[in-house]
Amino acid sequence: MHRKLHPRGHTRPAAILVCVMVVLLIVALTSAQTVQTMLLVRRADEQRSRIRQVRELVELGRLSLAREQVPASGQLELTVDGQVGRIRFIQLESETPSPRFRIVAEFPAHHEQNQVVATWETPQ
């Protein structure tokens, strides 16, 4: 059998197929990387939001202490953005006549896997 030679400037169908497959492979890998990057950005945004919420809970706890409105139960649960946040007031031993507290803010309160916790203590 004789091979039929293509005139100059024409490419073989197999070469075109290989080029198309390489381009599709590059596009697929780039798309997968883009999706992963988007998921990481979304997760980082959610984490920043939880950190912001827990900071606000700490500030609310500090305000409650300043107004001397600590709940008798020692904790306060609030709904923030459709999720429950918790502020716990822990009384610390103090050598001064005024009580000292540690504020522990948790957001969200019931999802330990994604929970952000922040603490603050009254100065001595």
C-alpha positions, 0 to 999 in steps of 0.5 A: 500500500502506498501512502497518499501524501497531502499537499503542502499546507494541509494537515492530517485529520489525526493531527487535528484531532490530537490538537483538539484533544490537547486544547480540551484537556487544557480547558478542562484542567483550567475549569477545574482549577477555577471551580476550586478557586471559587470554592476557596474564595466562597469558604473564605468569605463565609469564614470572614462573615463568622469572624465579624459576627463573633466580634459583634457578639463580643462587643455586645457582651462587653456592652452588657457588662458595662451596663451590668446586665449579665443574664442570671444563666450566665449566657445569652443566645441570639439569632444572627443571620438566621443562625444562633450565636452564644455569649457566655459570661464566666466570672473569674476570681478577682482580688479587687472588689469589682467582679471580673468576667471572661466573655466567650462568644461562639458563632454559630453556637450549634455547629462546632465544625465551622464554629468561630470562638472569641474571648475577652476578659475584663482588665484587672 
